[in-house]
Structures are given as structure tokens and as C-alpha cells.
Amino acid sequence: MKRDFSRLTLFLCALSFSLFPAAGFSQDCEGCKDPALFSRMTGFHISSATILEFNSLEFWVSSSKTEKVEGHHSSYDYYANDGIKLPSGLQIVRNYTNAVKAIGGIVVYEYEDGGTQYAIMKVAKDGKEIWARVEAANNGIYKLQVVEKQAMNQDVVADAKFLAGSISTTGKAAVYGIYFDTNKSVIKPESEPAIAQIAKMLQSDPALKIYVVGHTDNVGAFDYNVKLSQERAAAVIAALAKLGMSASRMTPFGAGPTSPVASNKSEEGRAKNRRVELVAQ
């Protein structure tokens, strides 16, 4: 079976527990250190570690199926120090799988390919889902990859021209740059750029009237989500009114979880469903 293993990587430092006693770091590459979830096999050093803020990695979960996991992705190449007795690839892999089990994690899948041992592991800790893959041969080298599953931070916010064009062609425009704390309807300060672009769009077309529609994912009670989405829509209108927009041009509506644009079965899908839409009246 042919397997294509990506070398896209990132450094993970979000957790606060360690599975193995740390060895000396004198030979580690400059600036390199173990991820917070794992340290390393005794007598090994980090030859290289690279970082991506957000990436995806496919993990084999059976002999015929992979699962793509997106989030913080770290990759580490470990080399044995001179003079140590080399452990086998299976010994390295078994150290990691035993340690993961000890903290309540699971071994998703183990296999051997071309003389290299592989183990896919998953840990749920402090509300976070962590996936890891260790691959080790009998040559004193092994690789560890860790992905902390999460949705991507949306850095690109549609500008006024894009919003106006979307409303002109489809009758609506989705806005993802408006942020609220969980279960709250108070707009967070980092939402100001998106609010300003909506105001700019309204200023460019004084005749335009819109429904400001709040959407949620399907987590929680239905009635609560509808109420919360209504309150968030009203909060957006209040913020626009502070910028001089007439509230009479805008009508709030809470759609709750009734109009998803993606599956609520994944965090990525739920993130897309938590949005504000501007709909032409």
C-alpha cells in the first residue's frame, strides 16, 4: 500500500503536560524544543523542527482509510546521540503508545511499512483534540508529528466593495469577521474592521436596506441559539448605528442553526455556520 506522508510542519506549545522524562538538550537545533505534549526518548536530540500556524495532515486510521486533521501542526526529527545503545523502531513506537494510553488517550492505528514502524494516536485533553504520529526505524532516527485540531482563524475580512457585489449578485453577503465571546452577544473589539466595512457599504448605497441575520452552529438548545442569534444581530445594528448608520435601514433576525452552510459534525463546519449575513430587503 502506497502512503504519501506530508512534511508540512509547525511548532506546538499549547498544552502543559509531558509524557516522558526529558533528556539533555545540548545537541538540539537552535531554538528547538519538545512539544508540550511529548518530550523525547532518552539519549536523542532534535535535529530539526519547523512551524506552520495552520495546516492539515492526513492520518491513516485503518489499512484503507485516512482522516484529514486541520490545526496547529508540529513536526520533529529526532536523532540518537553518539554512543547510546540504539532502541528498535518498535521500542520507540511502543514508548509513545504506552504513554498516550497512560493519560487516557487511544492508539488509533499501528502498522509497519518498509521496515518503519508507525503509530497514530489521539488524546482529548482540556477540551482539545490532539492527534500524533510517530514513525521509527531501527537506525536511531525517528519522526514525531502533532496536530492540535482546531478551526483556522479567519484573517481575511471582506471589504465594502465585496459585500456590495455579493448582495447585488446573490441578494446576501456572509460576514465572518464579527466576533463574540461564547454564549454572549457583546461584540468583541477585534470586530471593528468588519463593522466599519459594513458601514462603508451602507454609505455607498443610501437606498439599500438590509436584514442583519445572525447564525449559529447546532451546539446547545435550539431555542437558546435562536435567541442568541437574534441578540447578536441586534448588537451588530447597534454598532452600525454608533457609526452613523440609520437603524431604520436594518432589521435584525435570528436564524439560529436553521441555515447551515457546512456540516456541523466538524469544528471547521461549525465555525463556518457561526456567522452574520447581510440580506437585501
Secondary structure, 3 states (H helix, E strand, C coil): CCCCCCCCCCCCCCCCCCCCCCCCCCCCCCCCCCCCCCCCCCCEEEEEEEEEEEEEEEEECCCCCEEEEEEEEEEEEEEECCCCCCCCHHHHHHHHHHHHHHCCCEEEEEEEECCEEEEEEEEEECCEEEEEEEEECCCCEEEEEEEEECCCCCCCCCCHHHHHHHHHHHCEEEECCCCECCCCCCECHHHHHHHHHHHHHHHHCCCCCEEEEEECCCCCCHHHHHHHHHHHHHHHHHHHHHCCCCHHHEEEEEEECCCCCCCCCCHHHHHHHCEEEEEEC
